[in-house]
Amino acid sequence: MEPNQCPNQPIYSDSDFLGPTVDLDETHIQEGYRDGFNDALQSKNQEERESGLKLGFQVGEELGFYRGCIDVWNSALEIDPNCLSSRVKKNIKLMGELIDEYPVLDAKIVDVMDQLRLKFKMISASLGLKLEYDGYPKSSEEQGLDF
């Protein structure tokens, strides 16, 4: 090997004058692929982060709604302990425990949210209420809101 020659660089004869051009083309293709792959990976991570933040906000908002309902029902029970049936009191207590033990970093999140929604519907139906969690305002409802 000659001292000025790179070890990975192929040796071309004088008759093969297009060899370096072909290698240059292949180098550009590989660099473009690598750059595109890295850009797509960063874009995907950003999208996942934004989606996670949005979902986390929505879940937190729903949990807050349920906690507020439980607090109101418990306040009513403090004023008149006999205003609700024992079954409703038990469901309110269980719903409160579900919220207090909500698994923030666990795969059971979906199951717990389903249980909370079911308990809420049971309590609301038992009380003859038509309460619903409507969620975060939709884009058509956001016109007058400034955040």
Accessible surface in RSA format (square Angstrom, percent):
REM  Atomic radii and reference values for relative SASA: ProtOr
REM  Chains: A
REM  Algorithm: Lee & Richards
REM  Probe-radius: 1.40
REM  Slices: 20
REM RES _ NUM      All-atoms   Total-Side   Main-Chain    Non-polar    All polar
REM                ABS   REL    ABS   REL    ABS   REL    ABS   REL    ABS   REL
RES MET A   1   172.89  89.5  86.85  57.5  86.04 204.9  78.41  66.7  94.48 125.2
RES GLU A   2   123.50  70.9 118.61  89.7   4.89  11.6  37.22  72.0  86.28  70.4
RES PRO A   3   134.07  97.7  94.99  86.6  39.08 142.1 107.36  88.6  26.71 166.0
RES ASN A   4   148.95 102.7 115.97 112.1  32.98  79.4  36.54  87.9 112.41 108.7
RES GLN A   5    45.23  25.3  31.14  22.8  14.09  33.5  21.37  45.5  23.85  18.1
RES CYS A   6    75.27  56.9  71.17  79.4   4.10   9.6  13.97  35.4  61.30  66.1
RES PRO A   7   106.45  77.6  82.27  75.0  24.18  87.9  82.27  67.9  24.18 150.3
RES ASN A   8   144.46  99.6 115.94 112.0  28.52  68.7  37.85  91.1 106.61 103.0
RES GLN A   9   104.07  58.2  92.87  67.9  11.20  26.7  24.62  52.4  79.45  60.3
RES PRO A  10    66.29  48.3  50.34  45.9  15.94  57.9  61.80  51.0   4.49  27.9
RES ILE A  11   144.06  82.0 113.88  84.8  30.18  72.7 116.51  83.9  27.55  74.8
RES TYR A  12    68.44  32.0  41.17  23.4  27.27  71.0  39.43  29.6  29.01  35.8
RES SER A  13    70.64  59.7  51.34  68.5  19.30  44.5  53.49 113.9  17.15  24.0
RES ASP A  14   149.08 104.4 122.33 121.8  26.75  63.3  45.04 106.0 104.04 103.8
RES SER A  15   100.40  84.8  68.90  92.0  31.50  72.6  58.81 125.2  41.59  58.3
RES ASP A  16    64.90  45.5  59.15  58.9   5.75  13.6  20.02  47.1  44.89  44.8
RES PHE A  17   152.00  76.0 131.13  81.2  20.87  54.3 139.31  84.5  12.69  36.3
RES LEU A  18   102.45  57.1 102.02  73.0   0.43   1.1 102.09  71.7   0.36   1.0
RES GLY A  19     8.68  10.7   0.00   N/A   8.68  10.7   8.04  22.1   0.64   1.4
RES PRO A  20    71.72  52.3  64.01  58.4   7.71  28.0  67.48  55.7   4.24  26.4
RES THR A  21    81.48  57.9  78.09  79.2   3.39   8.1  57.73  77.5  23.75  35.9
RES VAL A  22    98.02  64.5  94.60  85.6   3.42   8.2  97.35  84.6   0.67   1.8
RES ASP A  23    54.26  38.0  52.82  52.6   1.44   3.4  23.03  54.2  31.22  31.1
RES LEU A  24   102.50  57.1  99.15  70.9   3.35   8.4 102.12  71.7   0.38   1.0
RES ASP A  25    91.70  64.2  90.05  89.6   1.65   3.9  12.59  29.6  79.11  78.9
RES GLU A  26    84.15  48.3  83.16  62.9   0.99   2.4  35.17  68.0  48.98  40.0
RES THR A  27    61.01  43.4  60.01  60.8   1.01   2.4  36.75  49.4  24.26  36.7
RES HIS A  28   104.80  57.3  96.68  67.2   8.11  20.8  72.00  74.2  32.80  38.2
RES ILE A  29   109.41  62.3 100.67  75.0   8.74  21.1 107.44  77.4   1.97   5.3
RES GLN A  30    96.85  54.2  92.78  67.8   4.07   9.7  27.19  57.9  69.67  52.8
RES GLU A  31    73.76  42.3  73.62  55.7   0.14   0.3  17.66  34.2  56.09  45.8
RES GLY A  32    42.36  52.2   0.00   N/A  42.36  52.2  33.60  92.2   8.77  19.6
RES TYR A  33   159.27  74.4 147.35  83.8  11.92  31.0 119.50  89.8  39.77  49.0
RES ARG A  34   129.24  54.3 127.53  65.0   1.71   4.1  57.07  78.0  72.18  43.7
RES ASP A  35    84.96  59.5  82.57  82.2   2.40   5.7  24.06  56.6  60.90  60.7
RES GLY A  36    38.62  47.6   0.00   N/A  38.62  47.6  33.46  91.8   5.17  11.6
RES PHE A  37   115.86  58.0 107.78  66.8   8.08  21.0 113.17  68.6   2.69   7.7
RES ASN A  38    69.34  47.8  68.90  66.6   0.44   1.1  18.40  44.3  50.94  49.2
RES ASP A  39    92.78  65.0  87.52  87.1   5.26  12.4  27.41  64.5  65.38  65.2
RES ALA A  40    61.79  56.8  50.43  77.8  11.36  25.8  57.98  81.6   3.81  10.1
RES LEU A  41    87.36  48.7  84.07  60.1   3.28   8.3  86.86  61.0   0.49   1.3
RES GLN A  42   127.77  71.4 120.57  88.1   7.20  17.1  40.40  86.0  87.37  66.3
RES SER A  43    56.30  47.6  47.23  63.0   9.07  20.9  32.53  69.3  23.77  33.3
RES LYS A  44   117.87  57.5 115.56  70.9   2.30   5.5  61.54  55.4  56.33  60.0
RES ASN A  45    65.67  45.3  62.54  60.4   3.12   7.5  12.77  30.7  52.90  51.1
RES GLN A  46    80.66  45.1  80.43  58.8   0.23   0.5  35.42  75.4  45.24  34.3
RES GLU A  47   110.74  63.6 105.93  80.1   4.81  11.5  40.50  78.3  70.24  57.3
RES GLU A  48    95.07  54.6  83.88  63.5  11.18  26.6  45.33  87.7  49.74  40.6
RES ARG A  49   137.30  57.6 125.38  63.9  11.92  28.4  58.65  80.2  78.66  47.7
RES GLU A  50    95.37  54.8  89.27  67.5   6.10  14.5  34.02  65.8  61.35  50.1
RES SER A  51    70.74  59.8  61.97  82.7   8.77  20.2  30.74  65.5  40.01  56.1
RES GLY A  52    41.33  51.0   0.00   N/A  41.33  51.0  32.84  90.1   8.49  19.0
RES LEU A  53   127.37  70.9 119.55  85.5   7.81  19.6 121.70  85.5   5.67  15.3
RES LYS A  54   136.42  66.6 128.96  79.1   7.47  17.8  79.09  71.2  57.33  61.1
RES LEU A  55   109.79  61.1 108.88  77.9   0.91   2.3 109.55  76.9   0.24   0.6
RES GLY A  56    43.54  53.7   0.00   N/A  43.54  53.7  34.13  93.7   9.41  21.1
RES PHE A  57   120.08  60.1 108.96  67.5  11.12  28.9 117.37  71.2   2.71   7.8
RES GLN A  58    64.25  35.9  62.70  45.8   1.56   3.7  20.27  43.1  43.98  33.4
RES VAL A  59    29.28  19.3  28.70  26.0   0.58   1.4  29.28  25.4   0.00   0.0
RES GLY A  60    39.45  48.6   0.00   N/A  39.45  48.6  29.58  81.2   9.86  22.1
RES GLU A  61    60.57  34.8  46.05  34.8  14.51  34.6  32.33  62.5  28.24  23.1
RES GLU A  62    13.11   7.5  13.11   9.9   0.00   0.0   0.09   0.2  13.02  10.6
RES LEU A  63    26.71  14.9  26.23  18.8   0.48   1.2  26.53  18.6   0.18   0.5
RES GLY A  64    42.50  52.4   0.00   N/A  42.50  52.4  32.87  90.2   9.63  21.6
RES PHE A  65    63.33  31.7  51.20  31.7  12.13  31.6  60.38  36.6   2.95   8.4
RES TYR A  66     6.73   3.1   6.73   3.8   0.00   0.0   0.00   0.0   6.73   8.3
RES ARG A  67    69.03  29.0  69.03  35.2   0.00   0.0  40.32  55.1  28.71  17.4
RES GLY A  68    32.15  39.6   0.00   N/A  32.15  39.6  31.49  86.4   0.65   1.5
RES CYS A  69    16.87  12.8  12.19  13.6   4.68  11.0   3.95  10.0  12.92  13.9
RES ILE A  70     2.15   1.2   2.15   1.6   0.00   0.0   2.15   1.6   0.00   0.0
RES ASP A  71    70.47  49.4  67.18  66.9   3.29   7.8  27.75  65.3  42.72  42.6
RES VAL A  72   100.78  66.3  97.67  88.4   3.10   7.5  99.72  86.6   1.06   2.9
RES TRP A  73    17.06   6.8  17.05   8.3   0.01   0.0  10.04   5.4   7.02  11.4
RES ASN A  74    58.20  40.1  57.24  55.3   0.96   2.3  18.74  45.1  39.46  38.1
RES SER A  75    56.74  47.9  55.29  73.8   1.45   3.3  26.32  56.0  30.42  42.6
RES ALA A  76    39.13  36.0  33.04  51.0   6.10  13.9  37.30  52.5   1.84   4.9
RES LEU A  77    27.86  15.5  24.65  17.6   3.21   8.1  24.91  17.5   2.95   7.9
RES GLU A  78   147.33  84.6 115.50  87.4  31.83  75.8  48.51  93.8  98.82  80.7
RES ILE A  79   153.00  87.1 122.42  91.2  30.58  73.7 129.21  93.0  23.79  64.6
RES ASP A  80    64.66  45.3  63.70  63.4   0.96   2.3  19.95  47.0  44.71  44.6
RES PRO A  81    78.84  57.5  78.13  71.2   0.72   2.6  78.84  65.1   0.00   0.0
RES ASN A  82   132.21  91.2 106.17 102.6  26.03  62.7  29.23  70.3 102.98  99.5
RES CYS A  83    60.03  45.4  26.35  29.4  33.68  79.2  29.92  75.8  30.12  32.5
RES LEU A  84    24.69  13.7  15.50  11.1   9.19  23.1  19.86  13.9   4.83  13.0
RES SER A  85    63.21  53.4  45.89  61.2  17.32  39.9  52.94 112.7  10.27  14.4
RES SER A  86    91.85  77.6  80.70 107.7  11.16  25.7  47.06 100.2  44.79  62.8
RES ARG A  87   151.15  63.5 146.06  74.5   5.09  12.1  64.66  88.4  86.49  52.4
RES VAL A  88     5.77   3.8   5.77   5.2   0.00   0.0   5.77   5.0   0.00   0.0
RES LYS A  89    68.02  33.2  62.72  38.5   5.30  12.6  34.41  31.0  33.61  35.8
RES LYS A  90   129.00  62.9 123.73  75.9   5.26  12.5  71.62  64.5  57.38  61.1
RES ASN A  91     7.99   5.5   7.99   7.7   0.00   0.0   0.04   0.1   7.95   7.7
RES ILE A  92     2.61   1.5   2.23   1.7   0.38   0.9   2.23   1.6   0.38   1.0
RES LYS A  93   138.11  67.4 128.21  78.7   9.90  23.6  83.61  75.3  54.50  58.1
RES LEU A  94    59.02  32.9  58.13  41.6   0.90   2.3  58.13  40.8   0.90   2.4
RES MET A  95     0.00   0.0   0.00   0.0   0.00   0.0   0.00   0.0   0.00   0.0
RES GLY A  96     6.81   8.4   0.00   N/A   6.81   8.4   6.81  18.7   0.00   0.0
RES GLU A  97    66.22  38.0  65.33  49.4   0.89   2.1  28.09  54.3  38.13  31.1
RES LEU A  98    34.59  19.3  33.14  23.7   1.45   3.6  33.80  23.7   0.79   2.1
RES ILE A  99    22.78  13.0  15.21  11.3   7.57  18.2  15.21  11.0   7.57  20.5
RES ASP A 100   108.97  76.3  71.59  71.3  37.37  88.4  29.16  68.6  79.81  79.6
RES GLU A 101   134.42  77.2 110.88  83.9  23.54  56.1  47.52  91.9  86.90  71.0
RES TYR A 102    30.76  14.4  16.83   9.6  13.93  36.3  16.58  12.5  14.19  17.5
RES PRO A 103    25.27  18.4  15.02  13.7  10.26  37.3  25.27  20.9   0.00   0.0
RES VAL A 104   112.15  73.8  97.62  88.4  14.53  35.0  98.32  85.4  13.83  37.5
RES LEU A 105   175.17  97.6 137.13  98.1  38.04  95.6 144.40 101.4  30.77  82.8
RES ASP A 106    64.47  45.2  49.50  49.3  14.96  35.4  17.80  41.9  46.67  46.5
RES ALA A 107   101.71  93.5  65.31 100.8  36.41  82.8  78.02 109.9  23.69  62.8
RES LYS A 108   125.30  61.1 124.42  76.3   0.88   2.1  68.78  61.9  56.52  60.2
RES ILE A 109    48.69  27.7  48.69  36.3   0.00   0.0  48.69  35.1   0.00   0.0
RES VAL A 110   103.15  67.9 101.19  91.6   1.96   4.7 103.15  89.6   0.00   0.0
RES ASP A 111    84.84  59.4  82.44  82.1   2.41   5.7  18.91  44.5  65.94  65.8
RES VAL A 112    17.55  11.5  17.55  15.9   0.00   0.0  17.55  15.2   0.00   0.0
RES MET A 113     6.39   3.3   6.39   4.2   0.00   0.0   6.39   5.4   0.00   0.0
RES ASP A 114    74.52  52.2  68.49  68.2   6.03  14.3  27.49  64.7  47.03  46.9
RES GLN A 115    87.53  48.9  85.04  62.1   2.49   5.9  29.14  62.0  58.39  44.3
RES LEU A 116     0.00   0.0   0.00   0.0   0.00   0.0   0.00   0.0   0.00   0.0
RES ARG A 117    88.19  37.0  87.79  44.8   0.40   1.0  33.03  45.1  55.16  33.4
RES LEU A 118   106.56  59.3 104.78  75.0   1.78   4.5 105.21  73.9   1.35   3.6
RES LYS A 119    42.74  20.9  42.74  26.2   0.00   0.0  15.80  14.2  26.94  28.7
RES PHE A 120     7.13   3.6   7.13   4.4   0.00   0.0   7.13   4.3   0.00   0.0
RES LYS A 121   137.90  67.3 132.83  81.5   5.06  12.0  80.32  72.3  57.57  61.3
RES MET A 122    63.15  32.7  57.24  37.9   5.91  14.1  53.50  45.5   9.64  12.8
RES ILE A 123     0.09   0.1   0.00   0.0   0.09   0.2   0.09   0.1   0.00   0.0
RES SER A 124     5.82   4.9   5.82   7.8   0.00   0.0   5.82  12.4   0.00   0.0
RES ALA A 125    77.01  70.8  51.21  79.0  25.80  58.7  59.53  83.8  17.48  46.3
RES SER A 126    49.49  41.8   8.57  11.4  40.92  94.3  17.36  37.0  32.14  45.0
RES LEU A 127    49.52  27.6  21.83  15.6  27.69  69.6  27.15  19.1  22.37  60.2
RES GLY A 128    65.61  80.9   0.00   N/A  65.61  80.9  36.14  99.2  29.47  66.0
RES LEU A 129    76.27  42.5  65.08  46.6  11.19  28.1  66.81  46.9   9.46  25.4
RES LYS A 130   206.08 100.5 168.76 103.5  37.32  88.9 119.66 107.7  86.41  92.0
RES LEU A 131    72.72  40.5  62.02  44.4  10.70  26.9  63.35  44.5   9.37  25.2
RES GLU A 132   133.00  76.4 114.89  86.9  18.11  43.1  37.70  72.9  95.30  77.8
RES TYR A 133    57.06  26.6  31.49  17.9  25.58  66.5  30.71  23.1  26.35  32.5
RES ASP A 134   117.09  82.0  93.00  92.6  24.10  57.0  38.82  91.4  78.27  78.1
RES GLY A 135    28.58  35.2   0.00   N/A  28.58  35.2  10.78  29.6  17.80  39.9
RES TYR A 136    65.95  30.8  59.59  33.9   6.36  16.6  40.10  30.1  25.85  31.9
RES PRO A 137    40.22  29.3  34.21  31.2   6.01  21.8  37.60  31.0   2.63  16.3
RES LYS A 138   125.62  61.3 121.69  74.7   3.93   9.4 101.62  91.5  24.00  25.6
RES SER A 139    94.70  80.0  78.56 104.8  16.14  37.2  45.39  96.7  49.31  69.1
RES SER A 140    83.14  70.3  65.20  87.0  17.93  41.3  50.44 107.4  32.69  45.8
RES GLU A 141   112.54  64.6  88.81  67.2  23.74  56.5  39.91  77.2  72.63  59.3
RES GLU A 142    59.72  34.3  54.65  41.3   5.06  12.1  12.81  24.8  46.90  38.3
RES GLN A 143   159.35  89.1 121.66  88.9  37.69  89.7  50.12 106.7 109.23  82.8
RES GLY A 144    74.16  91.5   0.00   N/A  74.16  91.5  41.77 114.6  32.39  72.6
RES LEU A 145    80.36  44.8  65.08  46.6  15.28  38.4  66.43  46.7  13.93  37.5
RES ASP A 146   145.92 102.2 111.62 111.1  34.30  81.1  38.90  91.5 107.02 106.7
RES PHE A 147   189.44  94.8 109.23  67.7  80.21 208.7 142.71  86.5  46.73 133.7
END  Absolute sums over single chains surface
CHAIN  1 A    11689.4       9687.7       2001.7       6866.5       4822.9
END  Absolute sums over all chains
TOTAL         11689.4       9687.7       2001.7       6866.5       4822.9
